[in-house]
Amino acid sequence: MYKVFLVEDEIIVREGIRQNINWEQYGFFYAGDAPDGELALPLIRQIQPDLLITDIKMPFMDGLALIELVRKELPRTKIVIVSGYDDFSYAQQAIRMGVEQYLLKPIVKEKMMELLGSLYSKMEAENQQLEYFEKFQREAQEYEAFSRRRFFEQIVTGGLSVSEISETAKALDIDLNSLYYNVVLFSVNSAGHNRSTPESYTDSLAEVQEKVMQFIVGNSDMILFRWNVTTYAVLIKGGSDDIKEKTSKCVESIENLCASAGNDVDWHIACGTPVSRLSAIPACFTEASRVLSYRYLCPGKHLLSEDSIGDIWKKDSKEPLADKCIQEIDQECIKNFLNNGEKAEIDHFIDQLLQTPGEDMVSLPMFCRYLTMTVYFVAEEYIDSIGYRTESFWPLELRPNINVSTPREVVRYSKRVMEYVIELRDSESKKQQRDLLVKAVSFIDEHYSEESISLDRVAREVNISPNYFSAMFSQESGQTFVEYLTNKRIDEAKRMLRSSNRRSSEVAFAVGYKDPHYFSFVFKKVAGCTPSEYRRGNKQ
């Protein structure tokens, strides 16, 4: 039912219109009335009618003044004027203001009923188009587009000026207007997963990721970006008095949602310090990224901060030097980093590795040589574990130098080794990703005509998590899953329209659209014309 509000100063006319029309019969609900614009305006703001019927000449506030205000505040409300003034200038002004109809008094019942019928049909068609557009937008934005990820990368790396950030945000329909900002980073993946293999599908992980996404997307003060396959960034907006509170709310909510999965999911969260300028966001991100990288040294710590990791590696200074030297280097931490770390995090990780024993320990040549050998042996063992034979793939220049004796030499050697190993790991991962993508695309091409096909279903078919599949698909194919599926369906629909006499509704069902009207809407969005126009254009 569409809501109707009437504004008419003549009580007899007002009651006649209200009582003599069977509003429900025409799909309308009589929501209220008022004798003039001044009394009507607060009621209209409260009721927000779909149809406003108003006189022009009224005391206190006339109909034209009322229409002007309603047009600004409720642009989708339909407006009909009823008036005893057969004045062309009024009609001209009404047309300029977007009024649907100008009826002269006395109102003929049949004329009003005819008008209501045509308005109902028009409103239904417009609402259907709006629903289709919103559905199309939801599908198009359901998974992260490359442009959005690139935009965030440009923000945090300082690749855009403040004016360019504002212009790009406007183009992407992202509201960055705020007094203060903060960045929260969080990684979520299956327990025990490593980057050398695609992340397997698990119900626990899929459920947690979906809940976290819904929480963030449903909060207007939080903007979600994908940073890499397993890590997300949340840009939080707020004022000087509540930015810390909003940050805490975000961290706490993600923590609770992730913790609900128990031991099935590995997760870590870190945040930066609030900043008051868009240009300061890169520094905020760098801080959060550095803190998050501690997850490789203390994987059991889910909430990471300067305070929580400050003294975690302190040892008993009374231990013998040689024993302490060995204990300070946790080989599992190095292996964990090679399993899951990014090349961009190497500097942070090595810096943390050297900080944990303390400055006195790191300056000892014995410790430097021991750390160098440890990095080498862990790296050698790791590349063997992912299918590369050390003797075939390990360059001679990366063999350890037993004469290494300074922290600077340790850093230089460790960085080269870790970069090489992560490149091998990512190369192996990409091979597996390409194989999975071929399998996924084959499945989509075979089942695109089924209405029930979805990203989640395809992810299950190839046995990887939906979020991992979404990121992998976009990265490898250059388009989102929904974009690929939609283009596949529309391309097939074009082929059918060119080569057969099937009706448009039959083509819609054949390519996976249950609603022929929505099919026509999507077809026009993608192809630039309706199915019937496309068919005529290709048969001329």
C-alpha positions in Angstrom: 0.0 0.0 0.0 1.2 3.5 -0.9 0.6 6.2 1.7 -1.5 9.3 0.7 -1.6 12.7 2.5 -4.1 15.4 1.6 -3.7 19.1 2.2 -6.9 21.1 1.6 -8.3 24.1 3.4 -12.0 23.6 2.5 -13.2 21.0 5.0 -16.1 19.8 2.8 -13.7 19.2 -0.1 -11.2 17.5 2.2 -13.8 15.2 3.7 -15.4 14.4 0.3 -12.0 13.3 -1.1 -11.2 11.3 2.0 -14.6 9.5 2.2 -15.7 9.0 -1.4 -12.6 7.2 -2.6 -12.0 3.5 -1.9 -8.3 4.0 -1.5 -7.4 0.4 -0.7 -9.0 -0.7 -4.0 -6.3 1.3 -5.9 -3.4 0.2 -3.7 -3.3 3.3 -1.4 -3.7 4.0 2.3 -5.1 7.3 3.5 -2.5 8.3 6.0 -3.8 11.8 7.1 -4.7 15.3 6.1 -4.3 19.0 7.1 -6.0 22.3 6.3 -2.8 24.2 5.3 0.8 23.8 4.5 2.1 24.9 7.9 0.2 22.3 9.8 0.9 19.7 7.1 4.7 19.9 6.9 5.6 18.3 10.3 3.0 15.5 9.6 4.4 15.0 6.1 7.9 14.7 7.5 6.7 12.1 10.0 4.5 10.1 7.7 6.7 10.5 4.5 3.8 9.8 2.1 4.3 8.3 -1.3 1.6 10.6 -2.7 0.8 14.1 -1.7 -2.5 15.7 -2.9 -2.6 19.5 -2.2 -4.5 22.6 -3.0 -2.6 25.7 -4.1 -4.3 28.6 -2.4 -4.3 28.1 1.4 -3.7 30.3 4.4 -0.4 30.4 6.3 1.6 28.4 3.7 0.3 27.9 0.2 0.6 24.7 -1.8 3.5 25.9 -4.0 5.7 26.7 -1.0 4.8 23.4 0.5 5.6 21.5 -2.7 9.0 23.2 -2.9 9.9 22.0 0.6 8.6 18.5 0.0 10.5 18.2 -3.3 13.8 18.9 -1.4 13.2 16.6 1.5 11.2 13.8 -0.1 12.1 13.8 -3.8 10.4 10.4 -4.5 7.0 11.6 -3.3 4.5 12.0 -6.1 2.5 15.3 -6.0 -0.9 16.1 -7.4 -2.4 19.6 -7.3 -6.2 20.2 -6.9 -7.2 23.8 -7.4 -10.1 26.0 -8.2 -7.8 28.3 -10.2 -7.7 27.7 -13.9 -4.5 29.8 -14.2 -2.0 28.8 -16.8 0.9 30.3 -14.8 0.1 28.0 -11.9 0.1 25.0 -14.2 3.4 26.1 -15.7 5.0 26.4 -12.2 3.6 23.1 -11.2 5.2 21.4 -14.2 8.5 23.0 -13.4 8.3 21.6 -9.9 7.7 18.1 -11.2 4.0 17.8 -10.2 2.3 14.7 -11.6 -1.1 16.2 -12.3 -3.1 19.4 -12.0 -6.8 18.8 -11.3 -9.4 21.5 -11.3 -12.2 21.6 -8.8 -14.8 20.4 -8.5 -13.1 17.0 -8.4 -14.8 14.3 -10.5 -14.6 11.0 -8.7 -14.0 9.0 -11.8 -11.2 11.3 -12.8 -9.6 10.9 -9.4 -9.9 7.1 -9.6 -8.4 7.1 -13.1 -5.5 9.2 -11.8 -4.9 6.8 -8.8 -4.8 3.8 -11.1 -2.2 5.4 -13.5 -0.1 6.6 -10.5 -0.2 3.2 -8.9 1.1 1.6 -12.1 3.8 4.2 -12.5 4.9 3.9 -8.9 5.0 0.1 -9.1 7.2 0.3 -12.2 9.5 2.8 -10.7 9.9 0.8 -7.5 10.5 -2.4 -9.4 13.3 -0.6 -11.4 14.7 0.7 -8.1 14.6 -2.8 -6.6 16.4 -4.1 -9.7 19.0 -1.4 -9.5 19.6 -2.0 -5.8 19.9 -5.8 -6.4 22.3 -5.2 -9.3 24.3 -2.9 -7.1 24.4 -5.4 -4.3 25.6 -8.1 -6.7 28.2 -5.9 -8.2 29.5 -4.7 -4.8 29.1 -8.0 -3.0 32.8 -8.8 -3.3 35.7 -6.3 -3.4 36.6 -4.7 -6.7 40.2 -4.1 -7.7 39.6 -0.4 -7.9 38.7 -0.2 -4.2 41.7 -2.2 -3.1 44.0 -0.1 -5.3 42.5 3.0 -3.9 43.3 1.9 -0.3 46.9 0.9 -1.4 47.3 4.4 -2.8 46.1 6.0 0.4 48.3 4.1 2.8 51.4 4.3 0.6 51.0 8.1 0.1 50.4 7.7 -3.6 47.6 10.2 -3.7 47.3 13.8 -2.7 44.5 14.8 -0.3 42.5 16.3 -3.2 43.0 13.2 -5.3 41.9 11.0 -2.4 38.7 13.1 -2.1 38.0 12.9 -5.8 38.6 9.2 -6.1 36.5 8.5 -3.0 33.6 10.4 -4.5 33.9 8.4 -7.7 33.9 5.2 -5.8 31.0 6.4 -3.6 33.1 6.1 -0.4 32.4 8.7 2.3 35.8 9.7 3.8 34.5 12.9 5.5 35.6 12.8 9.2 37.5 14.7 11.8 39.6 11.7 12.9 40.7 8.4 11.4 42.2 5.1 12.7 43.2 1.9 11.0 42.4 -1.6 12.3 44.1 -4.6 10.6 42.9 -8.1 11.1 43.8 -11.5 9.6 41.5 -14.4 9.6 42.3 -17.9 8.2 41.9 -21.6 8.9 43.9 -23.0 11.8 47.2 -24.3 10.6 46.9 -22.8 7.1 50.0 -21.5 5.3 50.4 -19.4 2.2 52.0 -22.1 0.1 48.7 -23.7 -0.5 45.2 -22.2 -1.1 43.0 -22.0 2.0 40.6 -25.0 2.3 36.9 -24.5 2.7 35.6 -24.8 6.2 32.2 -23.9 7.5 33.7 -22.3 10.6 35.9 -19.9 8.7 33.2 -19.0 6.1 30.7 -18.3 9.0 33.2 -16.1 10.9 34.2 -14.1 7.8 30.6 -13.5 6.8 29.7 -12.3 10.3 32.7 -10.0 10.5 31.9 -8.6 7.0 28.3 -7.9 7.9 29.3 -6.2 11.1 31.7 -3.8 9.4 29.5 -3.1 6.3 26.6 -2.4 8.6 28.5 0.3 10.4 28.6 3.7 8.7 31.7 4.8 10.6 33.7 1.8 9.3 35.0 1.3 5.7 36.3 -2.2 4.8 39.1 -2.8 2.4 40.9 -6.0 1.5 44.7 -5.7 2.0 45.7 -9.2 0.8 44.3 -12.7 0.6 44.0 -13.2 4.4 44.2 -9.6 5.8 41.6 -6.8 5.9 41.8 -3.2 6.8 39.1 -1.2 8.5 39.3 2.6 8.2 37.4 4.0 11.2 35.9 7.5 11.2 35.1 9.5 14.2 35.5 12.7 16.2 38.1 13.7 18.7 35.9 12.6 21.6 34.8 9.1 20.3 37.4 7.8 17.8 39.1 5.7 20.5 35.8 4.3 21.6 34.8 3.4 18.0 38.2 1.8 17.5 37.7 -0.3 20.7 34.2 -1.3 19.6 35.5 -2.4 16.2 38.4 -4.5 17.8 36.2 -6.0 20.5 33.4 -7.0 18.0 35.9 -8.6 15.6 37.5 -10.4 18.6 34.2 -11.8 19.8 33.1 -13.0 16.4 36.5 -14.7 15.7 36.7 -16.2 19.2 33.3 -17.8 18.7 34.9 -20.2 16.2 37.2 -21.7 18.9 40.4 -23.4 17.6 39.1 -23.8 14.1 40.2 -20.3 13.1 43.5 -18.4 13.5 43.0 -14.6 13.9 45.0 -11.6 14.9 44.1 -7.9 15.3 46.1 -4.7 15.5 45.3 -1.0 15.3 47.1 2.3 14.9 46.9 5.6 16.7 44.1 8.0 15.7 45.1 10.8 13.3 43.3 14.0 12.3 44.3 14.3 8.7 43.8 12.1 5.6 47.5 12.7 4.8 48.4 11.1 8.1 46.6 7.8 7.4 49.8 6.2 5.9 51.6 6.6 9.2 48.6 5.2 11.1 48.6 2.2 8.7 52.3 1.6 9.0 52.0 1.5 12.8 49.2 -1.0 12.7 51.0 -3.1 10.1 54.2 -3.2 12.2 52.3 -4.3 15.3 50.3 -6.9 13.3 53.6 -8.4 12.0 54.4 -9.5 15.5 51.9 -12.3 15.0 54.7 -14.4 13.6 56.8 -14.1 16.8 53.9 -14.6 19.2 51.1 -16.5 17.3 49.2 -17.2 20.5 48.6 -13.5 21.0 45.4 -12.5 19.1 45.1 -8.9 20.2 48.4 -7.2 19.4 49.6 -3.9 20.7 52.7 -2.2 21.9 51.7 -3.0 25.5 50.8 -6.6 24.9 54.0 -7.6 23.1 56.4 -5.3 25.0 57.9 -7.7 27.4 56.8 -11.1 26.0 60.4 -12.1 25.1 62.2 -11.1 28.2 64.3 -14.0 29.6 66.1 -14.6 32.9 69.4 -12.7 32.6 71.1 -15.3 34.9 71.0 -18.0 32.2 74.4 -19.0 30.7 75.1 -16.9 27.6 75.3 -19.9 25.2 72.0 -21.3 26.4 70.2 -18.0 26.3 71.5 -17.4 22.8 69.8 -20.6 21.6 66.6 -20.0 23.5 66.2 -16.5 22.2 65.8 -17.7 18.6 62.5 -19.5 18.1 62.8 -21.5 14.9 59.0 -22.0 14.7 58.5 -18.2 14.6 60.8 -18.0 11.6 59.1 -21.0 9.9 55.7 -19.4 10.7 56.8 -16.2 8.9 58.1 -18.1 5.9 54.7 -19.9 5.8 52.5 -16.8 5.9 54.5 -13.6 5.8 54.5 -11.0 3.0 57.6 -9.6 1.4 56.5 -6.2 2.6 56.7 -7.4 6.2 60.3 -8.8 6.0 62.0 -5.7 7.4 59.5 -5.5 10.3 60.0 -9.2 11.1 63.9 -9.1 11.1 63.8 -6.0 13.2 61.6 -7.8 15.7 63.8 -10.9 15.6 66.8 -8.7 16.5 65.0 -6.7 19.2 63.8 -9.7 21.2 67.1 -10.8 22.7 68.2 -7.3 23.7 70.9 -5.0 22.4 73.7 -6.6 24.3 73.0 -10.1 22.9 72.6 -9.0 19.3 75.9 -7.2 19.3 77.7 -10.5 20.1 79.4 -12.2 17.0 78.4 -15.6 18.4 74.7 -14.6 18.4 75.0 -13.1 14.8 76.5 -16.3 13.5 74.0 -18.5 15.3 71.0 -16.5 13.9 72.4 -16.6 10.4 72.7 -20.4 10.5 69.3 -20.7 12.1 67.7 -18.6 9.3 69.5 -20.7 6.7 68.5 -24.1 8.1 64.9 -23.1 8.7 64.7 -21.8 5.1 66.2 -24.9 3.7 63.8 -27.1 5.6 60.9 -25.0 4.5 61.5 -25.1 0.8 62.0 -28.8 1.0 58.5 -29.0 2.7 56.8 -27.2 -0.2 58.3 -29.4 -2.9 61.6 -27.7 -3.9 64.9 -29.7 -3.7 67.4 -27.5 -1.8 70.3 -28.6 -3.9 68.5 -27.6 -7.1 66.9 -24.4 -6.0 69.2 -22.8 -3.5 71.6 -20.3 -5.1 75.3 -20.5 -4.0 75.3 -16.8 -3.0 72.7 -17.5 -0.4 74.8 -20.2 1.4 75.6 -18.9 4.9 78.9 -17.1 5.6 80.3 -18.4 8.9 82.3 -15.1 9.3 79.1 -13.0 9.7 79.6 -11.1 13.0 77.5 -7.9 12.9 73.8 -7.2 13.1 73.9 -5.3 9.8 75.4 -8.4 8.1 72.7 -10.6 9.7 69.9 -8.2 8.4 71.3 -8.2 4.9 71.7 -12.0 4.7 68.3 -12.8 6.4 66.4 -10.4 4.1 67.9 -11.9 0.9 67.1 -15.5 2.1 63.5 -14.6 3.2 62.8 -12.7 0.0 64.0 -15.7 -2.1 62.0 -18.3 -0.1 58.8 -16.2 -0.2 59.1 -15.8 -3.9 59.4 -19.6 -4.3 56.4 -20.1 -2.0 54.3 -17.5 -3.8 55.3 -19.0 -7.2 54.1 -22.5 -6.0 50.9 -20.9 -4.6 50.2 -19.2 -7.9 50.5 -22.5 -9.8 48.0 -24.0 -7.5 45.7 -21.0 -7.8 45.8 -21.1 -11.6 44.8 -24.8 -11.5 42.0 -24.0 -9.1 40.9 -21.1 -11.2 40.7 -23.3 -14.3 38.6 -25.8 -12.3 36.3 -23.0 -11.0 35.8 -21.4 -14.4 35.0 -24.7 -15.9 32.4 -25.3 -13.2 30.9 -21.8 -13.7 30.8 -22.3 -17.5 28.9 -25.6 -17.0 26.4 -24.4 -14.3 25.9 -20.7 -15.1 22.3 -21.3 -16.2 21.4 -22.5 -12.7 19.8 -19.7 -10.6 21.4 -21.2 -7.4 25.0 -20.8 -8.6 26.9 -18.6 -6.2 30.4 -17.7 -5.1 30.0 -19.9 -2.0 28.9 -22.9 -4.1 31.8 -22.6 -6.5 34.2 -22.2 -3.5 32.9 -25.4 -2.0 33.3 -27.2 -5.3 37.0 -26.3 -5.5 37.4 -26.7 -1.7 38.7 -23.3 -0.8 37.3 -20.6 1.5 34.8 -18.1 -0.1 36.9 -15.1 0.8 40.1 -16.7 -0.5 38.4 -17.7 -3.7 36.9 -14.2 -4.1 40.4 -12.6 -3.8 42.1 -15.2 -5.9 39.5 -15.0 -8.7 39.7 -11.2 -8.9 43.5 -11.2 -8.8 43.9 -13.9 -11.5 41.0 -13.0 -13.8 40.9 -9.2 -13.4 37.2 -9.2 -12.6 35.0 -10.3 -9.7 33.1 -13.6 -9.6 29.7 -11.8 -10.1 31.1 -9.8 -13.0 32.3 -12.9 -14.7 29.1 -14.8 -14.1 26.9 -11.9 -15.3 29.0 -11.4 -18.5 28.9 -15.1 -19.2 25.1 -15.1 -18.9 24.6 -12.0 -21.0 27.0 -13.3 -23.7 25.1 -16.5 -23.9 21.8 -14.5 -24.0 23.1 -12.5 -26.9 24.0 -15.7 -28.8 20.5 -17.0 -28.3 18.8 -13.7 -29.3 20.9 -13.7 -32.5 20.4 -17.3 -33.5 17.0 -18.3 -32.3 13.4 -17.0 -32.1 13.0 -17.7 -28.4 11.1 -15.1 -26.4 13.0 -12.9 -24.1 11.5 -14.7 -21.0 12.7 -18.0 -22.4 16.2 -16.7 -22.9 16.1 -15.3 -19.3 15.3 -18.7 -17.8 17.9 -20.4 -20.1 20.7 -18.3 -18.8 19.8 -18.4 -15.1 17.4 -15.6 -14.5 14.1 -16.6 -12.9 12.7 -13.0 -13.2 12.5 -12.0 -16.9 12.1 -8.3 -15.9 15.3 -8.4 -13.9 17.0 -10.2 -16.8 16.0 -7.3 -19.1 17.3 -4.8 -16.5 20.7 -6.5 -16.2 20.9 -7.0 -20.0 20.4 -3.3 -20.6 23.0 -2.4 -17.9 25.6 -4.7 -19.5 24.8 -4.4 -23.2 23.4 -0.9 -23.3 20.1 -1.9 -24.8 17.1 -4.1 -24.1 17.0 -7.7 -25.4 14.4 -6.9 -28.0 16.5 -3.9 -29.2 19.6 -6.1 -29.4 17.7 -8.7 -31.4 16.3 -6.1 -33.8 19.7 -4.6 -34.3 21.3 -7.9 -35.2 18.6 -9.0 -37.6 18.5 -5.8 -39.8 
